[in-house]
Amino acid sequence: MKISISFYGNLIIHRTEANELKRQIQIPGGMTVSGLLVSYGISEKTVKAVCNGKKVDVRHILMEDDYLQFYSLNSGG
């Protein structure tokens, strides 16, 4: 299924070479936020996940056309 994702803060290293703010990816049905984080090698403890404008837990099951945003909890500044 297809979802859109964005990375912010220290997580921008996971953006594409074109440095796209938002991109579409294909994931298997039933995937959780946690599963997606694991696929990118990102620790659950270092991010806040927002799905369709609402903060979600890492156990949240992703659905077709979701828009998932990851924010670094240790962005510095």
C-alpha positions, 0 to 999 in steps of 0.5 A, a space after each residue: 500500500 502507499 503512504 507519504 512520509 516526511 522527516 524533520 530535524 536530525 532525521 533529514 538524513 533519511 530524505 532522498 537525494 533530491 531532498 524531497 520534503 514529502 515522498 510516497 513509499 510502498 509498504 506492506 499492509 499491517 505495517 506499524 509506525 515501529 516497523 517503518 522506523 526499524 526499516 529506516 534504522 531509527 530508534 523509537 526513542 528518538 522520534 515523535 510520529 504524527 499521522 494525518 496531523 495527530 500524534 501517534 504511538 509507535 504501535 499505530 497501524 498504517 493505512 493506505 494514503 496515510 501521511 506520516 511525519 517523523 520529528 527528531 526529539 533531539 534536534 538541538 538548537 
